[in-house]
């Protein structure tokens, strides 16, 4: 947030005699922001690991997700994408966009560390597989490049610039667990504890056992501020407070169930692994809340890590995801289980899209999804081959002005060009190269609008 905006809010609070704890609730009020002639644009990068089942992921024929003819009816989506059916008119898949970055590190490491940076890993001492050891990425990731650009402009600067959410990301720092980089050799760790993220966003968060409502602390001050605001600002403030209250109630319910005795079992299987669906939904609520409050316009949501090994017991799958991903394509049972797993991730993306679609755009028209694009991706095209060809790229939402409702197919273009196109769509049009310049020669990827 620029000092100009922050001072104007603080001046209002000082004039009304209320505390600064109210500041997080005022981030998106039109009367306290400079007027802008262009609508907001937002980007959320969602990551899930270990590749996909190709035959159950990619549409068989490029083109609209509708059958041709005088009467267009929905064409069947592949099994993995079926949870996104409600958003087929706002979905775009990109096939044939490859990660061509080479260098040190195994294919999982390079898949993860080069996914958003488009540049090689530094040499290092982290050994993976039978390939050469490697270290962190040698460049900034595209989300942080966009973040930095937005933060330099008063009309697009936000309180946090970007927010990095996680779901069961292992408590360790290595090349397999980091996809976001603020610069060369500077990985950014996602926050995978919803309580910690809530504290970052709103402050004054008590520990899980003695949690007290943030709204209870600021109720009177919010009422005082509300009376001094225009009608539209009051409506937005009330909607934001309602989001916070709903999330607090969800936290309280989760806390109550967690107070029961938990068997002492292997770490990460019961206490963490089986809570994955719950943690995912909690983090999604916080993503939506942070965008509605204009705390950020760039976010990421990372599920586990490259070589991710959650066990999807709630789907009837006992094996670890990474273990299954190494099975040959001829193992139909493994393919079916991997399809279920990837469809679950698609369902979480669909839930995020749904929550954005049903949340009004503060101070504007339409919904948050009308001004936001979700990018769901992966470090591998296929798990057992460890391929970097056909990296899964699925976009949902209308925030970037792309032509949606279709499957697009390219002839093996470097993903650097797609990363460039993302930056340009977010307004960073002066960026001519990104990552390894050898893969940017033809400029931003075309055919998206």
Buried (B, 14 or more C-beta within 10 A) or exposed (E): BBEEBBEBBBEBBEEEEBEEBBBBBBBBBBBBBEEBEEEBBBBBBBBBBBBBBBEBBBBEEBBBBBEEEEEEEEBEBBBBBBBBBEBBEBBBBBBBBBBBBEBBBBBBBBBBBBBBBBBBBBEBEBEBEEBBBBBBBBBBBBBBBBBBBBBEEBBBBBBBBBBBBBBBBBEEEBBBBBBBBBBEBBBBBBBBBBBEBBBBBBEEBEEBEEBEBBBEBBEEBBEBBBEEBEEEBBBBBEBBBEBBBEBBEBBEEBBEEEEEEEEEEEEBEBBBBBBBBBBBBBBBBBBBBBBBBBBBBBBBBBBBBBBBBBBBEEEEBEBBBBEBBBBEEEBEEBBBBBBBBBBBBBBBBBBBBBBBBEBBBBBBEEBBBBBBBBBBBBBBBBBBBBBBBBBBBBBBBBBBEBEBBBBBBBEEBBBBBBBBBBBBBBBBEEBEBBBBEEBBEEEBBEEBE
